[in-house]
Amino acid sequence: MATRARIALLFGGRSGEHEVSLRSAESVAAGLVLRHDVVPVFIDPHGSWFVQAGSTPGSEGGTPAFLAPSPPDGGRLRRLSDAIEIARPDVYFPVLHGTYGEDGTVQGLLELAGVPYVGAGVAASAAAMDKEMMKALFAQAGLSQVAYRVLRGRDGARESRALDELGLPLFVKPANLGSSVAVSKVRTPDELGPALETAFAYDRKVLVEAAARDPREIEVAILGNDQPEASLPGEIVPDREFYDYDAKYSADSRTELRIPAPLPPETAEEVRRLGRCAFAAVDACGYARVDFFLERGGRLLVNEINTIPGFTSISMFPKMWEASGLGYPDLLARLVELALERHHERARLRTRYRS
């Protein structure tokens, strides 16, 4: 392969996190282009693919295109109208947050096409995206979490039981979404119904979670395949009651990011260890960000794992690695290397049985 690998950057997507993906793609493209050739592939809110000219991702436009789910086609991006080849990427880099991108769907297409791609595989992506499945795997791995209940549709009896068993305040969130989209804090019983309606507008499953006790929000970045490494932990100090969408992405946000987190050495090391455990629990590879609650008494609770964490200029994942000695261009180059390593490993596996 040429020194400057050709990277197809997949961004946008059919998700409530479409706008967040656009921001991440801008930063990733700017970092990749220093060492690689970038092919921006915009996926609109309806799921159509567009190959864009140049190396800078745009929020619309491009040549309608498709990727054939056929390994002999070599991962070519073809024009939708006549199947003429537009580009032949060496590696695909999904920067697709949320549904139809972070949940194993795009990863399945890339597996069928037989191409190298950055990040977790189908099963890990699906499990990490579905918070019910993710929490079950964390529990199996012995990781401590807040108490929670899962609802599938409005059910007055189950909602009342959840209130009785979890207490107030509590949090309501869609099971398959990130970036705090449609997450609500419920302080009174009357607020539960509207919070559920908001969450059910985005997903058929909704999580109702107990609130941690006066927690600090701690995160750690994980990088690697079978032997992952953990960065120095970081801490998020929201400028409001909890770390919601606006606290993460609004230009007016005064949320403070403390990197490295001011933690005792033994606590920081435990965060790193538990981050690697969470990564292994869902069988992730490539990279991920693991989020924790550190309660006032010192108990660490794993909150969630993000297999395609935010990659904007203010995102925690690259900032934690920068504080750990791995700069942005080197981090992106390492992700491409990990994608190729995993692809070559899988390519050696048999797909036909021979006795």
N, C-alpha and C positions, 0 to 999 in steps of 0.2 A: 504493500500500500504506500502511496506517496506520503512524503513527510507531512504535508498539509492535508489531513483527512477531510473529506467532504461530509459535513454534519447537517442532516435534515432536522431543523428545529420545529417541532410540532407545538402549536400554541393556539390559544383562544378556546374553542370547544363548546359543547352543549352542556353548560353548567352554570349554576348560580355564581361560580367563581371565575367566569369568563374574563371580567375586567382585571382581576388579580393576575390571571395568566398573561395578559398582554403586558403588564408591568414587569413580570418576571422575565418574559421573553426578551424584552428590550435589554435588560441587564445581562442576561446569559449570552445573547448574540454579541454584545459589545466585548464581553470577555473572551468568547470563543474565537472571534475573528483575528485575534492577535496571533493564533497558532493554527487555525483551521479555516477552511472555506465553509461558509454558512449558507444553507438553503432554507429561507424562511417558508414554512408551510402553515398558512393560516387556516384554522377550522372555524367556520362561522357558527352562530348560535343554533343553526338548523342542522349542523353536522357536515356541511359541504367543505371539501378541501380545495385550497387555492395555493399554488406555488407562486411566490412573490419574487420580483426581480431584485437584484442587489442583495445585500447582507443584513439590512435593517428591517426588522419586523414592522408591518403596518397593521392598523386596526381594521382594514378592509382591503378588498381588491386582490388581484392576482389571476393566474390562469387556472381555470377549473381542472382538477387533477384527481388521480386515484393511485392507490398502491394495490397491486394484485396479490392476493393471498397464495402465492405460488413460489416456492424456493427457486425453481429454474429461471424465474424472471429476474433474479438477482437484486431485488429491492428497488427496481426502477420506479421513479415517479413518472406517470404517463398522463398526457393530455386527455381529458375526459371525452372530448369531441371525436377524436380519431385514434387514440391510444399511441400517439407518437411520443417517444421518450423525451422528457423534459430534463430530468436529472437522474444521476445514479449515485445516491449517497452511500458512504461507507458505514455510517452509524446514524441511527435515529435517536433523537434526544427529545422525549416528551416533556414539555413544561405545561402540562394540562392538569390544573387543579380541579378536584371534585369529580362529578359523574362523567362518564364517557371519556375518561382520560387517566384518572388516578385509580380507577376501580377494577382494573384488569381487562377492560374491553379493548382498549387500544393495544395493550400488551398482547392480547390474544391474536389480534391482527398481525402484529409484528412477528409473533412466533410462527403463525401460519406462513408468513412471507419468508421466514428463515433469515431475518436480518439481525445484526447486532443492535441493541438499544440500551440506553442508559436507564438504570434503576431496577426496581423490584420486578419479579415475574408476575404471571397471571394470578396464582393462588395468593401470594403475599400481598399483592396490590388489592385484590378483592377483600381479603380478610382484614387488612388494615383500614380499608375504606368503610367497611360495615362495622360500626361500633359495637353491635351486639356480638358479632363473631370475634372481633378483636379482643373484647373484654373476656370472652370465654377462653380464648387462648392464653391471655395474661393470667387468668385464674388457674388454668392448668399448669402454668409455669411457676405458680406460687407467688405472683406479684401482687402486692397490696393495692387496692383501689377503693374509691368511694362506693357506697351502696347505690344500687340503681334498679330500675324496672324498665321493661320494654313494652310499649303499647303498639298494637296494630289496629289503628282506627279508634274512634271515640268510643269509650265504654265507661259509663258513669260509675259502675261498681268498682272496676279496676282502678279508675282514677282516684276514687275515695280511699281505696286500700293503699295506693301509692303515697297519698298524703299522710295517712296514719302511720305507715311504716317508715317513711323517709323523713318526715317532719319538714319544717320550713326554716330557712329558705331552701329552695331547690332550683335546679336548672333543667330546662327543657330544650332539646336539640334534635334535629333530624339525624337519623342513624347514618346516612350516607352523604355527608356534606362537610366542608371544612371552612376555614377562614372566619369562623363564628357567624356564618350566614344563618339567619333564622334562629339564633340561640337567644333564649329569654331567661331572665332571673325572675323567679316567682317568690314573692314575699308574703302574699295573702292567698287564702283559698280561692277568692274570686279571680285572681290573676291566672290560675291554671288553665281554664278553658281557652281564653284568647291566646295564651302561649302555645297550647297544643294546636289550635287552628293554624297559627303561623307556621309551626314546624311541619304539620301534615300537608301544607301547600307545597312542600318540597320533597316529601318522602312518604312512603307507605308505612314506614316504621319510625317510631320516635322514642328517644331515651329520656327518662325522667331520672335525674341524678340528685343524690343528697349533696349538700354543700360541704366542702372540707372546712375544718375549723381554722378560721383566721389564717389562710394559707399564703405562703409566698409562691410565686409561679417561677419554676426552675425548668430550664431546657438544656438538652445536650444534643450535639450533632454526631451522627454515626457515619462512618465511611469504610467501605470494604465489602468483600464477598463472604467467604467462609470464616475469615479471621478478621472481623471488623475492629476498627479503632474508634475511640470516643474522644471528642474534643474537650477542652475546658468547658465546664457548664456556664450558662448565662442565666440572668434573672430579668424578668419583665416586671416593671412597676407601673401598672396602668394609671392613666390620668383620670380614671372614673371608677365606678363600683366594680366592674369586671372588664376583662380584656375582650371587648366586643369588636365588631367589624370596623367601626370608625376609629377606635383606639389603635387598631393595627394599620389602617391605610389612609386615614384622613390627613390632609396636609396641615390641619389645625391641631392634630394630636400632640399632646405633651407627654406621651408615654415615655418612660425612661428605660433604656436597655443597659443593664450592667453586665459588662463582659470583661474579665471573668466575674462570675457571681461572687459576692462576698460571703464565702462559706468556710467553715473549718475544713482543713485538709481531708479529714476522714469522711466528712459529709460529701465533699466534692468527689472523692474517689468512689463513694457508694453510688452517687448519681451516675457516674460513668459506668460502673459495673451493671447497675440496673438497666441503663440504656442499652448496653450490649445484650442483656438478657431479653429485653423487650424486642429487640431487632431479631434475635434468634427465635423467639416465640412465634413470630409470624412467618419465619423463614425468609426474611428480607435479604436483599443483596443490593450492592451499589451504594445507596445512601438513604438516610432517613433522619428525621428529627424526632426525638422523644421528649414529651412534655410531662412534668411532674407537679404535684402540689407538695410543698414542705409545710406541714402543720406546725403550729406554735410549739407543740411538745417535742418536735424533732422527727415525727414520723413522716416518711416519704411515701407518697401515693402516686403510682403511675396514672397519668390521665389519658394519653393517647400517643400513637405513633403516626407520623406523616411520611409516607413513602415518596411524595413529591413535595417537599417543603417549599415555602416561599423563597424566591430567588431575586427579589427586588433589591435595590441598592440599600434598603434599610432592614432587610430580612435577617433573622437571627442565624440561620444556618451558615451562610458564608462568613458572617461576622465572628461567629464562634471559632471557625477554622482559622480565620485570619489571626485571632488572638492566640491560637494554638501553634502558629508558625507556618500555616499553609495559606498563601495568598490566593486571590480570586482566580487568576489565570491558571495557576498550578492546580487548584481544586478542580476546575473544569476539565483540565487535561487528565487528571487522575480519574474522573468519572468516565471519560471516554475510554481510558485504558481498562477500567474495570468492566465496562460493557463488552469490550473485545475479549477479555479473559473469559468471561462467563459464556459468551457466544461460542468460543473455540472449545470450551469444556463440554457444552451441550452438543456441539456438532459431532463429537466423538462417540456419543451414545448411539446404540443400535435402535433402529425403528422397525426392524423386521426380525421375527424370531427364527433362530436356527438352533435346532436341538443338537 
